[in-house]
Amino acid sequence: MISNQILQNTIDGLKNITRKELSVVEKEGKIIATTEESMIGKQIDGIDNFVLSQAESQQILGYQYFKVYDNGITEYVIQVKGEDEEGYRIGKIASFQIQSLLVAYKERYDKDNFIKNLLLDNLLLVDIYSRAKKLHIENNVHRIVYLIETNLDKELNTVEIVRNIFPSKTKDFVTAVDEYSIILVKELKEKENMEEIEKIAKMIEETLSAESIGKVYISIGTVVSDLKDVSRSYKEAKMALEVGKIFEADKFIVNYEKLGIGRLIYQLPLPLCKMYIKEVLHGLTMDDFDEETLVTVNKFFENNLNVSETSRQLYIHRNTLVYRLDKLQKMTGLDLRNFDDAIIFKITLMVSKYMMCMEKLTY
């Protein structure tokens, strides 16, 4: 449950304070963390006899041994070099420290399991509230779900990095979904608005990006005030991530509440999308439009159908832009200088992009 690295860091800290050599031994006798180079990877013979005995400590060949319990069962053995009284005291302190870590990690593990099952709708309504009460998790508080997807180096413990961003926040939950996805269930204060919620996402994105050159995508669900609705916020964040990758590929932070028309298109069945494209383009596909035309159209939309500003940003003459728009009108029958036609073609572009992404997933 506790990683060997955490155990190593703990006894390193104790050695810096006490100047005593310490090791953590598995109940089978293998040393898994030590401050003595000569003890690295060693097997302690006869440790199983000590584990099975009633004694809580024992002296053997210049070392003292102390049991660390988990629910009354020996989980680890602490080895301290020296048979003096000071070694005994330090051994008791070390075993108490490791045992406290075991309790803390076990509690966090239980909470992680609860949150995972809550997000995946694996709990009955009555179980949600009863288990939350046992784990001291409040019900009626404002929470929001952040879904973090990253392709950072596998050797980096991304979950711990995210946890360390909120070191003093014991009411926030961070758990891994898979190798690349992490969920943060964050408790909010009454006055925290959407701007502050997005600032938190930006802080997470900047922190993780600083650890690696890999890309980090963060999506945000909606605020919920009941524990049972946390799964809904997670589903919204999941949808926001998928929709954002299709329609807002240049953005690294996507908010479910700001998906706009992309959220509607994402929920359309593919046969209906194909029917719409066929009706609007009269048998044409997006492959029939050259890149120059599509770049021009997108820039025209970005500038709210302003011909002068679009031609300036594209570094082309106004008449050249008009010519390109006329060419598109001949192909489709849509005049993008007309607001209604512009809306139809904008939706056509988005539907085509959605269809392309869905077809890629199918293959």
Buried (B, 14 or more C-beta within 10 A) or exposed (E): EBEEEBBBEBBEEBBEEBEBBBBBBBBEBEBBBBBBEEBEEBEBEEBEEBBEEEEEBBEBEEBBBBBBBBEEEBBBBBBBBBEEEEBBEBBBBBBEBBBEBBEEBBEBEEBBBBBBBBBEEEBEEEEBBEBBEEEEBEEEBBBBBBBBBBEBEEEBBBBEBBBEBBEEEEEBBBBBBEEBBBBBBBBBEEEBEBEEBBEBBEEBBEBBBEBBEBEBBBBBBBBBEBBBBBBBBBBBBBBBBBBBBBBBEEBBBBBBBBBEEBBEBBEBEEEEBEEBBEEBBEEEEBEEBEEEBEEBBEBBBEBEBEBEBBBEEBEBEEEEBEEBBEBBBEBBEBBBBEEEBBBBBBBBBBBBBBBEBBEEEEE
